[in-house]
Amino acid sequence: MVIDTSAILAWLKHEPERERIVAALEANPVCRISAVSLLEAHIVVRAREHPTMVGKLQRFLEEIGAVVMPFDERQARLADAAFIRYGKGQGHPAQLNFGDCA
């Protein structure tokens, strides 16, 4: 399973989707996170929440055993193609942002 920033934030903020995220994590014990998503999560938590929440974020990722996956040139090209097709301002209803594509 690959976890993204929105799922992490939902868990941290105890949003309604939190229980669904916990269930998915329990059903899929192997969890990965892109290095780009990890960076995005840190930035968003610092900006929208409180800097002390970054520690909670790190503990959560450690508890679920999230493996940070590198982001290489091939993935950058795939992310670019995804943005061209599904990104904000591209005319597709998905309106994906940078983090969604990476």
N, CA, C and O of each residue as an XYZ file, in Angstrom:
408
protein
N       0.842     -1.165      0.000
C       0.000      0.000      0.000
C       0.894      1.238      0.000
O       1.937      1.262      0.653
N       0.479      2.251     -0.731
C       1.189      3.527     -0.765
C       0.318      4.555     -0.056
O      -0.848      4.740     -0.405
N       0.884      5.212      0.926
C       0.129      6.219      1.677
C       0.518      7.603      1.172
O       1.686      7.859      0.877
N      -0.461      8.490      1.073
C      -0.177      9.837      0.580
C      -0.456     10.879      1.661
O      -0.923     10.557      2.753
N      -0.163     12.110      1.335
C      -0.283     13.201      2.297
C      -1.700     13.360      2.820
O      -1.889     13.573      4.018
N      -2.695     13.263      1.961
C      -4.076     13.462      2.416
C      -4.485     12.400      3.432
O      -5.197     12.706      4.388
N      -4.049     11.166      3.241
C      -4.359     10.105      4.206
C      -3.642     10.356      5.527
O      -4.215     10.153      6.597
N      -2.404     10.793      5.451
C      -1.648     11.095      6.674
C      -2.327     12.218      7.448
O      -2.486     12.126      8.665
N      -2.726     13.275      6.749
C      -3.385     14.402      7.414
C      -4.717     13.987      8.020
O      -5.059     14.419      9.121
N      -5.468     13.156      7.314
C      -6.743     12.677      7.852
C      -6.517     11.904      9.144
O      -7.290     12.039     10.093
N      -5.466     11.098      9.189
C      -5.151     10.337     10.395
C      -4.734     11.283     11.521
O      -5.227     11.173     12.643
N      -3.824     12.212     11.219
C      -3.323     13.134     12.237
C      -4.419     14.011     12.832
O      -4.413     14.299     14.029
N      -5.366     14.435     11.984
C      -6.403     15.373     12.411
C      -7.687     14.685     12.873
O      -8.684     15.346     13.163
N      -7.655     13.365     12.938
C      -8.830     12.581     13.362
C     -10.063     12.905     12.517
O     -11.169     13.044     13.039
N      -9.856     13.022     11.216
C     -10.966     13.286     10.305
C     -11.813     12.024     10.144
O     -11.367     10.937     10.510
N     -13.027     12.151      9.601
C     -13.918     10.990      9.466
C     -13.306      9.801      8.718
O     -13.654      8.655      9.003
N     -12.409     10.054      7.774
C     -11.800      8.965      6.999
C     -10.757      8.188      7.794
O     -10.256      7.167      7.323
N     -10.427      8.658      8.987
C      -9.346      8.052      9.777
C      -9.558      6.554      9.990
O      -8.621      5.771      9.832
N     -10.758      6.155     10.342
C     -11.022      4.731     10.607
C     -10.826      3.885      9.352
O     -10.326      2.763      9.430
N     -11.215      4.415      8.205
C     -11.013      3.698      6.946
C      -9.519      3.551      6.641
O      -9.082      2.518      6.134
N      -8.753      4.579      6.949
C      -7.305      4.537      6.738
C      -6.670      3.503      7.657
O      -5.823      2.720      7.224
N      -7.073      3.495      8.922
C      -6.554      2.515      9.880
C      -6.871      1.106      9.407
O      -6.009      0.228      9.452
N      -8.102      0.880      8.953
C      -8.497     -0.450      8.463
C      -7.655     -0.856      7.254
O      -7.234     -2.008      7.148
N      -7.412      0.077      6.354
C      -6.600     -0.228      5.167
C      -5.169     -0.559      5.563
O      -4.559     -1.465      4.994
N      -4.631      0.168      6.529
C      -3.268     -0.103      6.996
C      -3.177     -1.464      7.679
O      -2.187     -2.178      7.519
N      -4.202     -1.818      8.434
C      -4.211     -3.121      9.100
C      -4.325     -4.256      8.090
O      -3.742     -5.323      8.282
N      -5.070     -4.029      7.020
C      -5.260     -5.060      5.993
C      -4.054     -5.181      5.064
O      -3.871     -6.207      4.408
N      -3.241     -4.142      5.011
C      -2.071     -4.111      4.120
C      -0.838     -3.745      4.938
O      -0.473     -2.571      5.008
N      -0.197     -4.726      5.554
C       0.907     -4.422      6.469
C       2.155     -3.825      5.810
O       2.982     -3.231      6.503
N       2.308     -3.967      4.504
C       3.457     -3.369      3.820
C       3.028     -1.987      3.324
O       2.129     -1.864      2.493
N       3.683     -0.962      3.843
C       3.303      0.407      3.514
C       4.514      1.164      2.984
O       5.623      1.050      3.507
N       4.271      1.932      1.942
C       5.327      2.748      1.344
C       4.843      4.192      1.228
O       3.645      4.471      1.185
N       5.816      5.092      1.179
C       5.524      6.498      0.941
C       6.626      7.046      0.043
O       7.807      6.773      0.254
N       6.233      7.809     -0.946
C       7.206      8.448     -1.832
C       7.985      9.497     -1.044
O       7.437     10.150     -0.156
N       9.249      9.653     -1.368
C      10.053     10.703     -0.743
C       9.414     12.070     -0.986
O       9.496     12.954     -0.133
N       8.784     12.244     -2.140
C       8.106     13.505     -2.459
C       6.902     13.698     -1.542
O       6.681     14.799     -1.038
N       6.127     12.644     -1.321
C       4.973     12.737     -0.422
C       5.409     12.995      1.011
O       4.742     13.724      1.746
N       6.519     12.404      1.407
C       7.041     12.651      2.751
C       7.392     14.128      2.919
O       7.052     14.739      3.932
N       8.066     14.694      1.936
C       8.390     16.119      1.973
C       7.115     16.956      2.013
O       7.000     17.879      2.819
N       6.159     16.633      1.145
C       4.896     17.371      1.106
C       4.191     17.303      2.456
O       3.678     18.314      2.937
N       4.160     16.131      3.069
C       3.505     15.970      4.368
C       4.165     16.853      5.424
O       3.475     17.506      6.208
N       5.495     16.875      5.447
C       6.196     17.730      6.409
C       5.852     19.205      6.192
O       5.579     19.930      7.149
N       5.866     19.642      4.940
C       5.581     21.042      4.624
C       4.157     21.407      5.023
O       3.929     22.441      5.651
N       3.203     20.561      4.660
C       1.794     20.838      4.951
C       1.543     20.846      6.456
O       0.851     21.729      6.962
N       2.094     19.880      7.170
C       1.887     19.824      8.620
C       2.468     21.071      9.289
O       1.831     21.652     10.168
N       3.661     21.482      8.885
C       4.259     22.693      9.476
C       3.431     23.941      9.159
O       3.252     24.806     10.016
N       2.930     24.027      7.931
C       2.206     25.227      7.499
C       0.781     25.292      8.039
O       0.329     26.356      8.461
N       0.070     24.167      8.029
C      -1.354     24.179      8.382
C      -1.630     23.824      9.836
O      -2.637     24.249     10.402
N      -0.763     23.067     10.423
C      -1.003     22.608     11.788
C      -0.048     23.332     12.737
O      -0.185     24.532     12.973
N       0.892     22.610     13.263
C       1.852     23.182     14.198
C       3.153     22.416     14.047
O       3.131     21.202     13.845
N       4.286     23.099     14.141
C       5.566     22.400     13.959
C       5.732     21.159     14.839
O       6.402     20.208     14.437
N       5.137     21.155     16.022
C       5.264     19.982     16.897
C       4.546     18.762     16.333
O       4.832     17.634     16.736
N       3.620     18.976     15.408
C       2.894     17.859     14.788
C       3.805     17.043     13.878
O       3.481     15.902     13.549
N       4.934     17.606     13.466
C       5.865     16.869     12.613
C       6.382     15.640     13.357
O       6.565     14.582     12.755
N       6.617     15.776     14.655
C       7.038     14.628     15.460
C       5.983     13.542     15.477
O       6.302     12.357     15.381
N       4.725     13.941     15.598
C       3.624     12.969     15.574
C       3.563     12.286     14.209
O       3.319     11.082     14.120
N       3.784     13.057     13.153
C       3.822     12.511     11.797
C       4.917     11.450     11.689
O       4.676     10.355     11.181
N       6.107     11.772     12.164
C       7.224     10.822     12.099
C       6.936      9.554     12.899
O       7.225      8.449     12.440
N       6.367      9.713     14.096
C       6.032      8.539     14.917
C       4.993      7.664     14.223
O       5.089      6.437     14.258
N       4.007      8.289     13.594
C       2.985      7.539     12.862
C       3.622      6.710     11.753
O       3.326      5.523     11.612
N       4.493      7.332     10.971
C       5.145      6.612      9.871
C       6.025      5.479     10.394
O       6.105      4.419      9.772
N       6.679      5.694     11.526
C       7.484      4.629     12.139
C       6.597      3.488     12.626
O       6.921      2.317     12.431
N       5.473      3.833     13.262
C       4.552      2.819     13.785
C       3.995      1.926     12.684
O       3.833      0.721     12.880
N       3.703      2.510     11.534
C       3.140      1.698     10.447
C       4.236      1.066      9.594
O       3.953      0.324      8.654
N       5.482      1.367      9.930
C       6.605      0.776      9.201
C       6.713      1.248      7.766
O       7.123      0.493      6.885
N       6.344      2.501      7.530
C       6.373      3.042      6.169
C       7.803      3.084      5.635
O       8.712      3.598      6.287
N       7.976      2.543      4.454
C       9.267      2.556      3.771
C       9.258      3.728      2.793
O       8.367      3.833      1.950
N      10.248      4.604      2.907
C      10.339      5.762      2.016
C      10.969      5.315      0.703
O      12.072      4.769      0.673
N      10.240      5.561     -0.375
C      10.691      5.163     -1.704
C      11.309      6.361     -2.423
O      10.745      7.455     -2.402
N      12.458      6.162     -3.054
C      13.105      7.266     -3.769
C      12.279      7.721     -4.974
O      11.445      6.983     -5.498
N      12.533      8.933     -5.384
C      11.863      9.522     -6.542
C      12.945      9.819     -7.566
O      13.772     10.710     -7.370
N      12.935      9.070     -8.656
C      14.017      9.190     -9.634
C      13.549      9.862    -10.931
O      12.407     10.309    -11.034
N      14.440      9.925    -11.902
C      14.137     10.597    -13.166
C      12.958      9.953    -13.887
O      12.107     10.657    -14.430
N      12.901      8.632    -13.897
C      11.797      7.936    -14.568
C      10.462      8.329    -13.933
O       9.484      8.592    -14.633
N      10.435      8.364    -12.619
C       9.204      8.740    -11.930
C       8.850     10.201    -12.181
O       7.674     10.550    -12.272
N       9.855     11.046    -12.292
C       9.596     12.452    -12.598
C       8.926     12.586    -13.964
O       8.009     13.389    -14.134
N       9.381     11.809    -14.922
C       8.772     11.853    -16.264
C       7.337     11.318    -16.233
O       6.455     11.864    -16.895
N       7.109     10.255    -15.468
C       5.752      9.716    -15.330
C       4.838     10.720    -14.628
O       3.680     10.885    -15.012
N       5.358     11.387    -13.602
C       4.576     12.395    -12.889
C       4.233     13.562    -13.808
O       3.129     14.103    -13.746
N       5.171     13.946    -14.653
C       4.924     15.017    -15.613
C       3.811     14.620    -16.580
O       2.918     15.415    -16.874
N       3.874     13.391    -17.067
C       2.829     12.900    -17.978
C       1.474     12.865    -17.276
O       0.450     13.194    -17.875
N       1.470     12.464    -16.004
C       0.217     12.439    -15.243
C      -0.339     13.847    -15.081
O      -1.547     14.056    -15.188
N       0.540     14.814    -14.824
C       0.071     16.184    -14.667
C      -0.490     16.728    -15.972
O      -1.525     17.395    -15.976
N       0.187     16.447    -17.075
C      -0.298     16.910    -18.380
C      -1.697     16.367    -18.648
O      -2.542     17.064    -19.211
N      -1.935     15.142    -18.251
C      -3.233     14.517    -18.525
C      -4.295     14.854    -17.475
O      -5.449     15.106    -17.822
N      -3.911     14.859    -16.186
C      -4.892     14.970    -15.101
C      -4.720     16.195    -14.206
O      -5.503     16.388    -13.276
N      -3.716     17.021    -14.465
C      -3.379     18.106    -13.554
C      -4.331     19.288    -13.569
O      -5.142     19.458    -14.480
N      -4.202     20.099    -12.525
C      -5.002     21.320    -12.420
C      -4.750     22.187    -13.643
O      -3.609     22.387    -14.059
N      -5.833     22.696    -14.209
C      -5.726     23.563    -15.370
C      -5.588     22.834    -16.693
O      -5.423     23.464    -17.737
N      -5.656     21.507    -16.656
C      -5.479     20.723    -17.878
C      -6.806     20.259    -18.487
O      -6.818     19.590    -19.520
N      -7.916     20.614    -17.848
C      -9.219     20.272    -18.400
C      -9.787     18.936    -17.956
O     -10.877     18.562    -18.390
N      -9.088     18.215    -17.117
C      -9.591     16.929    -16.616
C     -10.236     17.155    -15.248
O      -9.724     17.938    -14.449
N     -11.352     16.479    -14.969
C     -12.022     16.697    -13.684
C     -11.195     16.302    -12.456
O     -11.493     16.756    -11.351
N     -10.172     15.475    -12.623
C      -9.366     15.051    -11.470
C      -8.644     16.233    -10.824
O      -8.535     16.298     -9.599
N      -8.146     17.171    -11.644
C      -7.468     18.370    -11.143
C      -6.373     18.044    -10.121
O      -6.335     18.621     -9.034
N      -5.481     17.112    -10.485
C      -4.411     16.700     -9.582
C      -3.387     17.809     -9.386
O      -3.139     18.611    -10.286
N      -2.797     17.841     -8.194
C      -1.737     18.812     -7.926
C      -0.374     18.128     -8.012
O      -0.285     16.948     -8.351
N       0.668     18.864     -7.707
C       2.034     18.340     -7.770
C       2.180     17.053     -6.961
O       2.659     16.039     -7.468
N       1.766     17.107     -5.711
C       1.906     15.941     -4.844
C       1.116     14.743     -5.321
O       1.567     13.605     -5.186
N      -0.064     14.988     -5.880
C      -0.877     13.883     -6.402
C      -0.169     13.177     -7.550
O      -0.233     11.953     -7.665
N       0.494     13.933     -8.381
C       1.162     13.351     -9.552
C       2.478     12.677     -9.193
O       2.854     11.674     -9.800
N       3.175     13.226     -8.209
C       4.474     12.677     -7.820
C       4.286     11.498     -6.906
O       5.265     10.895     -6.466
